[in-house]
Amino acid sequence: MQAPASAPSDQVVSLRDSIDFIAHVAHCYPDVTRDFAQNLATLLTQHHGELDAELREKIVGSYVLLRKKDIIDSST
């Protein structure tokens, strides 16, 4: 993907859909998605000002979903 601020909208939608899908199936593939929550947190921390508002909302929502599924603990 290009820089978050200059990415075409179809790539942003694709990334949003991918993040949503992975968050919903992460409990089925714990080895593959081991770093997913940390990657979401890093993406949000480093690029929060540049991210599309809907993408930023999807990242936060997916992070919360991972917490609700006990994939990450609240101290993370």
PLY file of the C-alpha trace (Angstrom):
ply
format ascii 1.0
element vertex 76
property float x
property float y
property float z
element edge 75
property int vertex1
property int vertex2
end_header
0.00 0.00 0.00
1.10 3.54 -0.64
1.48 6.22 1.99
-1.74 6.27 4.04
-2.71 9.79 3.02
-2.25 9.24 -0.71
-3.63 5.71 -1.16
-6.50 5.30 -3.62
-9.87 4.73 -1.97
-10.20 1.18 -3.35
-6.95 0.20 -1.59
-8.20 1.74 1.66
-11.46 -0.23 1.39
-9.50 -3.41 0.66
-7.27 -2.84 3.69
-10.30 -2.12 5.88
-11.97 -5.33 4.73
-8.79 -7.34 5.29
-8.32 -5.95 8.80
-11.94 -6.76 9.63
-11.68 -10.31 8.27
-8.43 -11.09 10.08
-9.78 -9.72 13.36
-12.81 -12.00 13.08
-10.83 -15.18 12.35
-7.72 -14.47 14.46
-8.81 -16.93 17.13
-8.78 -19.73 14.53
-5.19 -19.03 13.48
-3.30 -17.95 16.61
0.15 -18.77 15.19
-0.37 -16.79 11.99
-2.03 -13.81 13.67
0.25 -13.69 16.71
1.54 -10.19 15.87
-1.67 -8.84 14.34
-2.81 -6.84 17.38
0.63 -5.30 17.82
0.74 -4.43 14.12
-2.63 -2.68 14.42
-1.43 -0.73 17.45
1.77 0.26 15.66
-0.09 1.33 12.53
-2.46 3.44 14.57
0.28 4.95 16.74
2.60 5.85 13.89
0.04 6.99 11.29
-3.07 8.10 13.18
-2.95 11.60 11.71
-2.60 10.38 8.13
-5.13 7.55 8.14
-8.57 7.81 6.59
-11.16 8.27 9.35
-13.05 5.10 8.43
-9.83 3.09 8.33
-8.78 4.47 11.71
-12.20 3.52 13.11
-11.90 -0.01 11.66
-8.45 -0.46 13.23
-9.71 0.59 16.66
-12.84 -1.55 16.30
-10.78 -4.57 15.28
-8.45 -4.03 18.22
-11.44 -3.94 20.56
-12.80 -7.12 18.96
-9.49 -8.87 19.61
-9.75 -7.78 23.25
-13.34 -9.05 23.56
-12.26 -12.42 22.13
-9.47 -12.58 24.74
-6.82 -12.68 22.03
-5.09 -9.78 23.75
-5.37 -8.80 27.38
-6.45 -5.43 28.68
-2.92 -4.49 29.73
-1.92 -4.54 26.05
0 1
1 2
2 3
3 4
4 5
5 6
6 7
7 8
8 9
9 10
10 11
11 12
12 13
13 14
14 15
15 16
16 17
17 18
18 19
19 20
20 21
21 22
22 23
23 24
24 25
25 26
26 27
27 28
28 29
29 30
30 31
31 32
32 33
33 34
34 35
35 36
36 37
37 38
38 39
39 40
40 41
41 42
42 43
43 44
44 45
45 46
46 47
47 48
48 49
49 50
50 51
51 52
52 53
53 54
54 55
55 56
56 57
57 58
58 59
59 60
60 61
61 62
62 63
63 64
64 65
65 66
66 67
67 68
68 69
69 70
70 71
71 72
72 73
73 74
74 75
